[in-house]
Amino acid sequence: MIPPRVNFFQDETEEERKVMQHHVIYWAPLIKEGTVVVFGPVIDPKGPYGSAIVRVENRKELDEMIANDPANGLYVYEVNAMMAITKF
């Protein structure tokens, strides 16, 4: 998730803060059930963004999750598939 501006985490408006609260509430059950494996903000020196790793059967399932996310429209989503998962 790419925020609308580089300093978004420091200067979000009250309206944006509410959207982000609903965003977290929306994803919480998916985290709890294990569909979402990793979820949270990334503090990158080039600019912060949100990241998640999700388990889905197909791209349509992920697209539906994103479409229903309250932050969809505020953030821009970039989606990439992982070629393999390694556990230790």
Secondary structure, 3 states (H helix, E strand, C coil): CECCCCCHHHHCCHHHHHHHHHHHHHHHHHHHHCCEEEEEEECCCCCCEEEEEECCCCHHHHHHHHHHCCCECCEECCCCCCCCCCCC
